[in-house]
Amino acid sequence: MPTESPDPTLADAPARMPRLDHFLCFAIYAAGHAFNRVYKPLLEAIGLTYPQYLVMVALWEQDDLTVGTLGARLSLESSTLTPLLKRLEAMGHLARCRDSKDERVVRVRLTAQGQALRQKASHIPGCILAASGLRLEDLVRLQQEITALRTHMEQAASGHAPAGD
């Protein structure tokens, strides 16, 4: 009885698998950890965690946002964002209140203390730029490329074909 020869595409699969350090996803994952290690002491000095810092940056950019808008800007679900907001509120950096037009909507506003914290955090972007070893224009270009990559990956994950650029 003749034996079937194995499918060459399956037989070659282990040989064709890229090395770990050739995976873009791993490079981004590892870079994220490296970012966190640089941010950690900078943020500890002002009493924030990285997720709390992102909330504050979003509010420094545009204050008085709904929880839904803030969650969308940060790509965070309400179940993740709400504990962050509660902690920042307990710290005195922000206040949450019901929208006067729609009681179902919660708005988030900086307090005077939260606004003052912006000055204490103003050196952080420069520290991150210096740690990156990149020129500002290269960092901006890389950020734009990663944002475009994220958009394409989100479209692919949702079943929509990425639009051509």
Secondary structure, DSSP 8 states (H G I E B T S, - for coil): -------HHHHTHHHHS--GGG-HHHHHHHHHHHHHHHHHHHHHTTT--HHHHHHHHHHHHS-SEEHHHHHHHHT--HHHHHHHHHHHHHTTSEEEEE-SS-TT-EEEEE-HHHHHHHHHHTTHHHHHHHHHT--HHHHHHHHHHHHHHHHHHHHHHTT------
